Amino acid sequence: MLNQTNVQHNNNKYYVIQLLEDDNAPNYSVWFRWGRVGKNGQNKLEKFGGNLQDAMDCFKQKFYDKTLNDWDCVDQFVKVNGKYDLVKLDYGTEAQEQNIEPLNVGEKSQPVVESLLPKSVQLLIQLICDLKSMEDTMIELKYDARRAPLGKLTKDQVKAGYTALKKIADCIASLNTSASSTASDTSVKKSKRSKTNASERKNLEHALLTACNEFYTRIPHDFGMRVPPLLRTMDEVKEKLELLEALDDIEFAVNMMKKDKKPTQNLIDSQYQRLECELKPIESDHPVYTILRDYLCVNRGATHNWYELELLDIFECTKKSEAKQFKNYGNQMLLWHGSRLTNWVGILGRGLKVAPPEAPVTGYMFGKGIYFADCSSKSANYAYPTQKKNVGLMALCEIHQEARSAWVPFLRKPSFPRSGSLRVCIVLPTEV
């Protein structure tokens, strides 16, 4: 699939080219579809009968016309200014696609084999493996799930999105620095410096525009007929970071669901086993249940008063691969971590992950890391609850607490050995 976004000209368009072979006879066609992202657009079918070479030539010529790249060298694709970019999608195989079966929350499933899991665990697996819910979340974030279906965007494409977003963050930071220096300049040479700063800002504005075009081209967004917005604040960068993180977790989830299941196994049980994570329900009459319920409901922020927290279920999560790596450094705390429902297959299946090197560091309050809080509502906010979608998940994790002297932005040298950076952001509640 080809995509091109140009904010200044309100271009946000796609172009699809496919070489097709008839299932019943050796006849070939080239199919084209083009239009604005989010719209069906126009289409055209050119038939070539049994002449495969002519069909291939037509496909390659159209690809070159739109990208100025040769199809035979597509692995070395280079984006040309003013032309379409190649959005890399992983279509897998037909057999893999057929293996993805929906688990719809609230609907009575009719499995061939009865599930062996506790009912609460079944409902949890249904909740986090709901592809329709994942798609709805991506649509809320303006991602075009129609042209680039969930799980189809390759890791390289998501990585390219991170790279473009880092350029955006760098431009915003430079623009903010330039504005601050101009405002504080009271010297007699202010006029000359102002002209220099104006030129620098013009270059930065152009660089920001180019970076935004690149990001929207790499990661297709559906803005309808509206002009794609220019990202100008770190809050907007953070929102797009969350989108990329969700896409990464969804890619993991979809690939996990593609794996073959045993014909004698319930579908929910199959998805559960693929997580390689034991989830043991804690009953409401257990002393731990009462303690954690109080910790959840009492330990909340004074400003988080627009919703109430209600405990539905507690699960003890055990992952053997992580238990072997765990080292007791002492000074431990139980801290909360909240995340969107789209991310929990990835979290349970492969653990909490630190942002990749290509992600902008300025999109995180205290630099790249995994964030926790001892204030339940602070973490609950990151589950993004709404009136319609009022069920979310939080993890209560056993965390090593660093010395306070280590709590500084963009810390590079941790005070103890570990495989990834850990940031503990603590927001104190009004009462304990």
Secondary structure, DSSP 8 states (H G I E B T S, - for coil): -EEEEEGGGTEEEEEEEEEEE-SSSS-EEEEEEEEETTS--EEEEEE-TT-HHHHHHHHHHHHHHHHS--GGGGGG----TTS-EE--B----HHHHHH-----TTS----SS---S-HHHHHHHHHHT-HHHHHHHHHHTTB-TTTS-TTTB-HHHHHHHHHHHHHHHHHHHHHHHHHHHHHH--STTHHHHHHHHHHHHHHHHHHHHHHHHHHHHHS-B--TTS------SHHHHHHHHHHHHHHHHHHHHHHHHHS---TTS-HHHHHHHHHT-EEEE--TTSHHHHHHHHHHHHS--TT--SS-------EEEE-HHHHHH----S-EEEEEEEE-GGGHHHHHHH------TTS-GGGSTTSSSEEEBSSHHHHHGGG---SSS---EEEEEEEE---GGG--TT--S-SS--SS-EEE-----S--
